[in-house]
Amino acid sequence: MAKPPRKHTTHHPPPPSLSSLPEEISSLYVCLRNHYNDTSFHWFTLCPTEETATTTTEYRLVPNPTPFPHPKHGSLTVVAGSKIFFIGGGSSEPSSDLWILDTRSGNMTKGPSMSVPREKGEAAVGVIDGKIYVIGGGGGLQEERFNEEIQVEVFDLKSETWELAGMENVRKTSRCSASVEGKVYMVEYGEINVYNPRECERERMVRMVSQRLERGRKDMLNDSAFIVCVVEDVLYAFFYQSGVMWFNTKLNVWRRLLDRDGKELPFIFHVDAMAEYDDGKLVILYMLSEKEVYHTVTKSIRCMLVSLHRSGDMICGTVDWSGSMGTVPDSVDFLHCLAVSD
């Protein structure tokens, strides 16, 4: 494999235990970081192995031939085309910064700053009609309050300028977010907030109690979503107790992702990343600790690739492949998992 260009000299080589395969075009970028070293980031792409007459297709994480730079740990991320946008700062360090990574060239540029410093975890972000919407996440300015009145900011991808889109009152809480059907969905504990930029100011935010539909019955969903993603304009989330679910926007209910026989998919205790892959499939990534006596030494990176099938108002899944993609030191975690147009 070719050596990376010298211009990114601050980057250490990727963990040697991960597979190194021939370079292939992939639309899924994965960033791993060492939590003992905030400057150590490793970028990979998810690629299939070559299928032969005696073997089936498997998947591996392939180190990026040109290591990407990284602005700082903890930024919000969102994708538009082949570019990755890093917005704001981490949970302990709100920031108004915007950094733009062009995955085709590997170049990172600093964009114009927002008017309000934001922090990851409490801020929501989504891409709608060529614009990036950033909602909430004002950080520690009003820490004694449960809500904050804060400007929604919009980044126009063509003009590369920020605009103000009016004030919104949002809860100061952890949330996951994604854009679906021209709206920004913010998933919180027991609640969903939906921001529709096409509505009039002060009428753009709709709050709903989270409900799930099982066996024809609606129940409250008092659960926290760890991560969300969108596949073919459908919102998927991994909940701590309920597992992988999808959101029915017609009924405004969560439904468990089952197989075609109505059975649950293989149980996963914890999901680290989810994204769309290979034109409409759901990829689920997670790590399993591998212990030596009483101490965790390495972690296995696991992948589950799920084909999704629609039938009327129902969606079910089929596991196409599930397996290990290599091991990493115990100090390595997932940081980003992003579906990018090549």
N, C-alpha and C positions, 0 to 999 in steps of 0.2 A: 504494500500500500504506500502511496506517495507520501512524503513528509509534508507537514503543513508549512505554509509560507512563514518566513521569519517575522513578518510584521506583527504577529500576535505572540510575542515572546513571553508574555505574562501567563500564558496558559500551560498547565502541566499536561502531559500525555494522558489519554484516557486510561481507566483501570485496565490492566493487561488481561484480566480474566474474562472480559467480555469478548464476544466473537468479533473477528475482523474478516469481513467478507469483501468480495469485489464490489466496487462502487456501483450503486444502482440508484435510479431516480425513485424517490419516495415522497409522499405527501405528509408524512407524520414525523415531526421533530420532537425529540425527547431531550430534556436537559436534566442532568444529574448534578448534585452538588455535595461537597463534603461539609457536614455541619460543624466541623472543627476549623474550617478555613473558608471564610466567606468569599474569598477570591478564587476559589477552585471550582470551576464549572466545566462540565463535559457534555458536548452535544452529540446526539446520535440520530440516525433515521431508522425506522422500522422497515425491514426488507425481508422478502421471502427467500428461502433457499431454492436451489434448482431442483425441480421434480424429475425423478427418473422412473424407469419402468418398475423398479423395486422399492422406491421410497415415495412418500407423500410430501407435499409442501410443508415446510416448517418455517418459523420466523425467528429472526435475530435482530439485535440492535447493532447497527454498524456505525463506528465512529465517523463523524463528519470529516471529510478530507480537508476542509478548511475550518479550523476551530473558530466559532463565532465569539466575538467579544461579548461582554455582559456588563450592563451599566451598574447595577447594584442588586443586592439580594432583596427579594420581597416585593418587587413591583407588580402591579396588575399587568396582565398581558391580554392582548386581543390581536386577532389576525385579520388582515384585509389583503386579499390576493396573495402575493408572494412576500409580503412584509409583515413583520411582527412588531407591535407597538408595546413599549414598556412605559406604563403610566404610574406616576406617583411614587410613593416609597413604601417601606415595610411597616409592620404593625407598631413599631416603637419609634419610627422616624418618618412622619408625614412629609411629602415632597410635592412640589408643583412641576417636577421635571417630566419631559417626554423624550424618549429615545426611540429611534426607528431603525430596525435591523432589516436590511434587504437580504433575504436568504439566497438570492441568485448570485450576488456579488460578494456576500459576506461582510459588507460595509455597514458600520453603525454610525448614524448621524444624530445629533441633538436637535430636536424640534423645538418650537416655541413653548414657553412655559404656560401652565394653567394659571388662573387668577387665584385659585384656592389650593393650598397643599392638601393632598389626599393620602390615605394610607390603605394598604391592602387589607382585606378581611372585611372592612366595613363599607368600602366603596363598591359600586356596581358599574359594569361596563358592557356595552353592546354596540354592534355595528348595524346601522339601518340606512338604506338609501345613500350609500357613499359617505356616511358621517359616523363618527364615534361618539357615543353618548356616555358621559361619566356622571354618576349620581351618588351623592353621599360621600362618606369616608373623610369627614373633616378632621378627624383625629382628636387630639387631646384639648382642643380649645374650649370645649364645654363638657368636660368629663363628668360633672356631677349631674348632668341631665340624661334622660333616657331617649330624648329625641333631639334632632338638630334641624334648624332651618338653614338650608344651604343651596347655593346656586348649582343648577345643572349646567355643565359645560359641554360644548359640542365641537369636535374637531372635524373640519371639512377636509376630506382626503385630497380634493383637487387643488384648493387654494392653500392648503396646509396652514390654516389659521383657526384659532379658537373663537367661538361665539358663546354668549350667555343665553340660556334658554329659560330663564325664570327660576324662582325659588321653589323648593319642595321641602316638605316636612317629612323626614325619614327617621326611623328608629336607629339608635346607635347600638348596633349589634352585628355579629358575624353573619355573613350572607354569601351565597354563591349566585352568579348571574350569567345570563346568556340571552341572545336576541333570537326570538321566534316569531314568525308571522308579522314582522314589522314592529315588534314591541320588545322592550327589555323586561325580562322576567327575573325577579329577585327572590330567591328561595331562602327563607329564614326558618327558625324553629317555630313550627305550628302556623306558619303564615307565608303567603305569597303576595308580593307587591308587583304590579304590572304597570310599566310606564309606556304610554302611547304618545309619541311626539306629535301625532296628527291632531290630537285634541287641543282645546283651548287651554291657556295657562290656568293652573289651579284645578283643572279637570283631567290632567294627564295621568295622575297616579290613582290606581284602583287597588284596594287592599282586600284580600280574600283569606279566609281561614283555610288552612290546608286540610283537605279531605282525601280519603282513599276509597275506592270502590272495589269491593270483593264480594263475590257470590251475590251480586245484585243489591248489596247493601252499602250505604255510605257511612263511614266512620271518621271521626277526627284523626288526623295524622299528627300526633305529638312526637315528632322525631326531627333530628337534625340532619341536613344534607351535607355530606363532606365534600362532594364534588358534583358538578353538572356539566353536560355537554349537549350539543345539538347534532342530530343525524337526520338529514333530509327534512329539515324544518320541524322536527319533533324533539321536545325537551326530555332528556334522560337525566336521572340523578341517582347517586348512591347514598342511601340513608343508613345511619349507624345501625339501627335495629331492623329496618324493613328491607334492606338490600337494594338491588337495582330496580328502579321504577321508571315509568314514563308518564308524561302529563297529557291528559285528554283536554284540549283547549275548548272543545264544544261543551263538555259537561263540567269543566273546571275541577277535575278529580285526578288523583294519582292512581295508577294501576301497576301492579307488579308485573315485571317482564317474565312470562312463562314460555314454555316450549309449545309446539303444536298440539301436544296431547294434554295441555293444561297443567303440566308438572313444572315445578320450580327448576331453574337452571342450577348447575353445581354451586354449592354454597361457597361464598368468599367472605371471610371474616372482616377484611379491611381492603378497600380499594384505594390505590394511590393516584391513579390517573385514568381518565376515560376520554375518548375522542372518536370522531368519524374517521374511517379508513377504507380505502379501496372501494370508493363509490357506493356508499350506503351501508357499510358494515360498522358495527360497534366494537371498538377494541378496548379491552379492560386490562389495565396493568397494575400489578401489586408486587410487594416483596414479602418473602417468608424468611424468617431468621433460621440460620443453621447453627446449632449450638455444639460446642465442645465442652463436655462435662456440664458446668453451670454457667459458662460464659458464651455470649454470642460473638462469633468470630467473623462470619460472613453472612450475607443475605442473598437469596436466590431471587432473580427477577423473573416473575411469572407473567404470562400473557394468555388471555382468552379472546378469541376472535369470534364474534357472533354475527351471523346473517339475520337480518330483520325481515319479517313478512307481514304485509298488511292484508286484512280481510275485513272489509267494512270499517267499523270503528275499532277494530281490535288489531293489536300488534303482538306478534310472538317472535321468539328467537330460536335459532339453531346454532349450537356451538360447532363451528367449522374446525377449529384447532385450539388446543390448550396445551401449554407446556412451559418448560424453563428456557430462558434465553441467556443464561449465564449467571455468574455470581459477582458480587461487589463487596468491598469491605463494609463492616457494620456501620461505619461513619457516613456512608453515602445514602442520600435520599433523593426522591423525585422532586424536582422544582417546577418544571413546565412539561406539558404534553400538548402539542399544538398541530392541528391539521392545516397545512399550508398548500396553496395552489402553486405547482411548479411552473 
